[in-house]
Amino acid sequence: MLELTNSTALTLAAGETAIFDTVRFRFGADTCTKTGTGSIKMRYNAIYEVRFTGNIATADAAGTAQLAIETGGVVDPAGTILSQTATAGAANAVERTLYEVNCCGDYSRVTVVNTGTVPVVIEPGAVLSVRKVGVSA
């Protein structure tokens, strides 16, 4: 299991990946990360629980803050995170949990990406976590 967090606010332009700067928790060898990448690697053929939680807002104006959990550079539709912001900078709490199967290493890297059209702010203390919960067939 691995949890990453951010110690400062992150402002992501459209298409940009969140770079979490702190390893909050690490247990076991089923996941790993490389400092400065913002990604967590699922190391084994298994079923993983992937979770993002935090406070997000639009950076410049009222509108929709849109993030997504990507695996292997591909957006999982179940990982889309939307938050309607009434005014710029007014953060809302969001959470998304999904399960991913890593069976051949093709989709082994997990990231959080701004998939919207406006800049998104991720407030300090957001968490991206990945943990192995089962064995894939």
Summary of the structure (lengths in Angstrom):
residues: 137
radius of gyration: 14.4
end to end distance: 20.4
largest distance: 47.0
contacts: 445
relative contact order: 0.35
helix: 0%
strand: 59%
